């Protein structure tokens, strides 16, 4: 009898616990089931590629995963910029490797890309959380920031007294009970809002947007009255508040939190090197210059954020996009590739002049410019069309020996930079020494890079003499790398 009573009580206790867990699982909307499933995947273990610092150096490139934001990474007048991008560029130079950029606005996708080996470091402004520590290791923090409520000031706020304006805004977090707050899916803001709801003893209606909807776009939606509230890191919120003067970002919803980059959990050497470099860099004036440029210069931030030539708010690269598109189309090139080359040549300055006498957007010497139709080298239209004429000429010559169009672009770009003769020499050397004369990377590129060495200069195949090959090799890489970034951010 006693045994039956015990079993009955146990079954009753289990039933109560089961009902409690079911109710708890329903409490936070359908999102919670997804989070539990993610935790289950974490507990089973991730498949993480083995690719640490030495392999990165051997490959010759550091691949950074970034998103498009006014503080992290963006394109402005053709130039890649941003706090994270500038630091990444310095770190890649420190390692002696090239920097490659992979862009995704999905936080979930960023961690997947990292662990699959499609990137080496996530250089978002990531908040360090316990859940994220299960997916990756974090560097020492770059800085600390709070999460703040982004809300719209009332109509006519400029005519209100300070006290009336304050009374119209949410200053007590308790007043968020029953309010609808839109936040980016998988962001640290989601957990923070649920924790805040627990702390204030009432439900906040958390609307998780698609994870490709960046926080800055949500801030813009608040400013334009599409939504009422969102959450953002204070550092980013202040930059945007300088542009959208009708938003308020003065109500904190969290304690200070650490912002850092993330690497794979097995990339201990990379993590150690990054932390060592960050400690040293933050003691130098360069770091303050970079930080202040993006977080402490509201006027410059407003100019960039509102520009048609910014990937944040526009879809133009230069004043000459229409001409570039027409000229590129005439030779079957993507206009973004031609735009990347023009940026490399002149930074879109039609008055640019080089020490070697090259002039204009396409940096042609007057003799070559006239040959392909330019009479005034500083005229943007004439320069672009003459440059495209020269490109077409080079492409025709290389089409006789390099059939693959993507490979041929590299030969054409190198020839544009250093001259057809030097690239032809490198091709002939590649063929002689067992490399593929129709492939650029690691083949013809290798011999152009080493064409300054005495044993190659005296080779009978070398007809055009000494060449400092590092410049054309970097020229090709930088144009194509920037082209990749343009394609990811701009509409082609």
N, C-alpha and C positions, 0 to 999 in steps of 0.2 A: 504493500500500500504506500509506504514511504517512497519507494523507488518510483512508482507511478506519479506521485505528487511532484517529485523533483523533476522528472522528465517533462511533466506538464508545464511546470514553471519555466523550465529552460526553453521549451517551445514558445511559450508566451513572450519570454524576454527576447528571443531571436526575432519573433514577429514584430515586436515594438522597435527593435533596432533596425529591422528591414524597412519598416514604414518611415522611420526617421531619416534613413539614408536616401530613400526615394524622394522624400520631400526636400531634402537638402540638395539633391541633384537637380531638382526642378527650379530651385530658387534663383539661379543666375541666368536664366534663359537658355536657349539651345546651344549657346556657345560652349557651355561647360562640358558637354559630352565630347566635343571636339578636343578640348584641352585634356580631358582624361585619356582620350585615345592617344594623344601625343605623348602623354606621360608614360603610357604603356609601351609605346615604341621606344622611348628613351630607356626604360627599365630593361628591355630586351637587348639593348645595346645598338649602337650605330656602326655602320660600315664606314670607316674613316680611312681615306687613302693615306699611304705612308709617303709623305713628300715634305721633307724638312729643309733647312737652310742650305745645306750643301747641294741638294738637288736643284733648288731654286737658282743658286749661283751657276751651276753647271748648265742649266737651261738658258741662263742669261737674261732672265726677266722675272720681275715681281708682278704678279697679277693681283690687282686690288679690286674688290667688289664695293661699289659705291652706289648712292642714289643721287637723283637730281634735286639739289636744294641750294638755297642762296648762301648757306654757310658751309656746306660740305663739298659739293662738286657741281659745276655748271659751265656752260659755254657762254662767253660774252665777247661779242665782236670777233668771233672766230677763235678766241683763246680759251683753253681750259683753265678754270679758276676754282677757288674754294679753299677753305681752311684745311680740310682733309687732303685735297689734291696737292696743295703746296707742300704740306708735310710729307706726303707720300713721295713726291718728286725728290725732295731732299734725302729721304731715307734710301730710295733706289740708287741715287747717286753715291751715297755713302757705301752701299753694298757693291757698287760697280756693276749694276745691272740696269736694264731698261725697265721702264714702268709701263705696264699694260693695264687698261681699264675695262672692267666688265660692269655694266650698269643694270641694276634691277631695283624696282621700287617695292618689291615684295620681301618683307623681312624673313618669312619662312623660306622663300627661294634662296635668299642670301646664305642662310645657314646650310641649306642643302648643297649649294654650289661650293661652299667652303669645304665641306666634308667629302664631296665627290672629287675634289681636286681641280675644280674649274676656277678656283681663285685661291690665293694664299692668305689674304687678310681681308676682313670685313671692316671697311673704313667708313661706316656710318657713325653718327653720333649716338652710339648705343648706350643705353642705361644698363648698368650691370645688375642682373637679377639672378636669383637662385635657379630659376627655371633655365635661363640662358647658360648658366654655368654647366648644366648637364650636356649642352650641345657643343661648347667650345671653351677655350681659355681666353681670359681677357688680359690686355696689357695694363700696366699702371695707368691710373686715370689721367686723362688730359686736363680735365677741369671738373668742377662740381657745379650742378645747376639744380634748380627746383622745377617741379612741374607746376604750371599755372593754368588757371581758367582763362580761356579766350572768350570774351563776351562783347557784344556790341553796345556802344553808348546810345542813349535814346535820341530820337530826332530832336533837333534844336539844342543839343548839348552845349554848343558853344555859348549860348545865351543863358545857360543855367549857372547858378552859384555853385561853388565847390561843394558845399554841404548838400545841396539838392542833387547834384550829380552823384555824390557818394551814396545817397539814400536810394538812388534809382538802380544802383549796381549791386550785384551779389558780392558781399564782403564776408559774410558768415557762411562757411561751407554747409551748414545745416540747411540753408535755403536752397541747396541743390536737390533736396528731397522732392521727388516727383518730376524733376526736370529731365529733359531729353538731351543727352550729351553725345555727340558724334565723335568717335575716335577711330583711328586706324587699326584694322585687324592685326592681331599678333604683336601690337606695340605694348610697351610697358604701361601705357596709359589705361589699358583695359583692366589689368590687375589692380592698378592704383585706385580706380573708381570703385571697384567692388570692395576693396579694403576700406575706402573712405565711407562707403555706405554702411559697412559694419560699425565703423567708428562713430558715425553720427546717428545711428539707430533708425535708418529709414532707407527706402529704395531710391536709387538713382537709375533712370532709364538709360541704359548704356546701349547705344546703337553702334555696332561695329561695321564700319565701311569696308569695302574691298581693300586688301592689303597693298594694292597698287595705287590707291588714292593717298598721295603724300600728305603729311601733316600741313605743309604750307598751302596746299590746295583747300584743305578744310578751313584754315584760317581765312583764306580768301572768300570761302562760302559764308563764313560768319559775317565778314565785312559787307558782303553783297546781299545779306538778308536771306540766303538760301537755307541756312540752319541757324539755330540760336547759340549753341555753345560747342566748343571743342577744348581739348587739352593739348598743351605743347610744352616743351622745355623752355624755360625762361629765356635762355640765350637766344634761341630761335624766335621766340615770341616778341622779344624787344626789337629785333631786326625788322620784323614784319610790321610791328606797331609804328615804326618810323615811316612806313609807306602807307599803311591803312590807318589813317589818323582817327577813324571812327570806332576803333576797337580798343578795349581795355584789357591789360594783361597783368594787373596788379594783385590778383587774388591767388595766393599759393594754395595748392592742394596736396603738397608733399613736403617732406623734409629735403634738405640737399641730397642729391644723388650723384654717383660717380658716372662720368662719361668716358668711354674707352673704345679701343678697337678690339677685334676678336680674331684669334687664330685657331687652327685645329688643336684638339686636345693632345695630340702626339707631336706637335711641332714645338718641342721644348727649346731647341736651338734658336729658332726664329723668334720665339717669345723672349728669350734671354737677350738676344741682340736688339730687338725692338725696345725693350725696357731700358737697356743700357744707353741706347741712342737717345731715347726720349728724355732720360734724366739729364744727359749732357746738353741736349738741344734746349731744354727749358731753362737752362742757366745762361743761355746766350741771348743777346738782343734780338736775333733773328726771330725767335719764337714770339716775342712780344709784338714785333712788327706784323707777323702773320695773324696773330690772334686779334690785335686791334683793327687790322684791315677789314676783318669780316664781322667782328662782334662789337666794335667800339667806334665805328665810322658810319653813323646812320645816314648822313647825306649821300655818301658814295653808295651805300646799300640801296637807297631809294632810287638813285639813277640807274643802277644795274637792274633792280627788280622791275622797273617800269619800262625798260628799253625793249623795243622790237627786236633788238639784236642779242637778246638774252634767251637762253633755253628755258629760263624760268617762266617768262611771260610772252615770248615771241617765237617766231619761226623763221627769222632772217639771220643771216650770218654777216652780211656786209651790205654796203650801199649798191653793190654791183651784182647782186644775185641774179637779176633778170638777164643781164648780159652773159654771166657765167653759165646760166642754164642753157641759153641758146648756143653758146660756143661749145659747151661740153656735148650737147646733143649732136652737133655737127660731126663729131668724131666718135660718137658712140660711148662716151664716158659718162659716168654718174657725175652730176654737177657738184656733188659734195666732195668727190675726189679732186676735181679741179679747184674747188674752193680751198681745200686743204693745202694744195700745192701753192696757190697764190698767197695764202697766209704764211707759208714757210718762206716764200721768196721776199715778201714785202710788208707783211702784216697789214695788207690792204691799204698801204700808203702809196698813192700814185706818183708822189714826188720822191720816193725812195731811190737812193743811189748807193752803189757799192764801191769799195776801194778799187775794184777791177773795171769800173766804168759801166756796169750794168745799171739800167734805169727803168723805173716804172713798176707797175703791179707785177709784171711777169719777169722783171729783172733781165731784160734782153740787152745785149750790147747793141749800139746803133746799127752796126753792119747787119747783124742777124735780124733786127727789127725791120729794117728797110727791105730786106730780102723777102720777108713775109708780110709786107704791106703796111707797116707802121711808118708814118712820116713824123709824127710828134710822139716821142717815147713816153711822155708823161700823161698823154691822153688815155684814160682808163679803157675806153672801148677799143682803141687801136692796139693798145698793149695786150689786152686779152685775146683779141683775134689773131694778132701776130704770134703770140705765145702758143695758141692752139694750132696755128699753121705749122709751127716748128715741131710741136708734139706729133702732129699727123705725119710729118716728114720722117721723124725718128721711128714712129710706129710702123710705117711702110717698110723701112729698112730692116727692122728687127723681125717683121712678120715672115721674112724669107728663111730665118733660122730658128725662131722661137714660135711654135704654133699655139701654145697655150696662152690665151688672152691675159689671164691674171698674172702669169709669170712675165709676160711681155711688158706689162705695165711697169714692173720693177726695173727692167732693162731700159725702158724709155725714160723713166724718172732719173735713173743714174746718169744716163747719157746727157739729159738736159742739164744736169748739175755740173758734171766734170768733163763732158765731151765724149763723143762717140768713140774716138780712138782708144782712150784708156779702157773703156768697157769692152771693146773688141779685143784688146790685149788680154784682159782678164779672162774672157771667154776662151781664147786660144790656149792660154795657160791651163785652164780647167780641163780642156780636152786632152792636152798633152800629158797631164799628170793624173789622169784617171777619174776626174770629176765629171759631172754632167754639165756640158756647156749650154744646155737649155733650161737649167734650173738655177735660180738666183741664190736662195738661202743655203749657206754652207757649201756652195759650189763656186759659181762665178763671183759671188760676193766675197768669198774667202780669198781669192787671188787678187781682187781689187783692193781688199783691205791690206794685203801684204805686198802690194806693188811698190812699196817704198824700200823693200829689202834688197840688198845688193845682189844676192844670188838670183833674184828674179829680174832685176833691171838689166842684167847682162845676158839674159836668155835671148837667143836669136829671134824668138817669136815676138818679143817686146819691141814694138816700132815707135811707141810714143813716150818712152822714157819714164822718168820718176813720176809717181802720183801719191799724194797723201790720201790714201783710200778711205780713211776714217770718215772724212767729211761726206762723200757721196753715199757711203753705206748708212751713216746716220740720217742723211737726207731722205733716203728711201724709207727707212724705218719710221721716222717721225711723221712723214706725210701719211703713210698707210695707217699708223697708229691713231693719228688724229682723225683720219677718215673714218675709222671704225667708231670713234667716239661720236663724230658727227652723225653717222648713220643711226646710232642708238638713241640720240637725243633729238635730231631734227627730222622733219618729214622729207623723205627723198622723192 
